[in-house]
Every structure is written in structure tokens, then in C-alpha cells.
């Protein structure tokens, strides 16, 4: 559904186990041209269309989704793009 947001070319949504109690944190990696979207715009768009628990708690804007040599999403490379944070929720 985030893919329907205008300048978005591709999206990968992950459930990251980053909280102290093990609850997954929804993280969306959003591929778009630099400067065409902000994290706040993506979150606001999601809040208007998704149930609260489906709204990503983390959004990472990237120019493109990294791929393996076989063309699959490189999830390890995506996780390396996450900013270091003391709190994800």
C-alpha cells in the first residue's frame, strides 16, 4: 500500500525484533528519489490508510532497494542501512 504513494518506486516492510520485550517493530524501507519524500510524509500517509498497528514505527528512505546478485532483496544490506538508535518504539 505504501507503494501507492506518488514518488515511491519500491517498498520492503520488515518486522524487526528490536524491543526489550521482543515485540516486533514494523520498519518500512522506502525507495524514492532523494528529496521527494520525508519520513513524516510517509508516516502521515500510512496513518490515514492503515490500522495503527500496521503503521511503520521506523521508516528509512533509500534511493533504491539493495539486491543480491540473483536479484532478490538483500535484507542484510537493508538492515545495515538502519540508523543506530537506543529506542525503536
Secondary structure as GFF3:
##gff-version 3
##sequence-region A 1 89
A	DSSP	three_ten_helix	2	4	.	.	.	ID=ss1
A	DSSP	beta_strand	8	17	.	.	.	ID=ss2
A	DSSP	beta_strand	24	32	.	.	.	ID=ss3
A	DSSP	alpha_helix	39	47	.	.	.	ID=ss4
A	DSSP	three_ten_helix	52	54	.	.	.	ID=ss5
A	DSSP	beta_strand	58	62	.	.	.	ID=ss6
A	DSSP	alpha_helix	75	80	.	.	.	ID=ss7
###
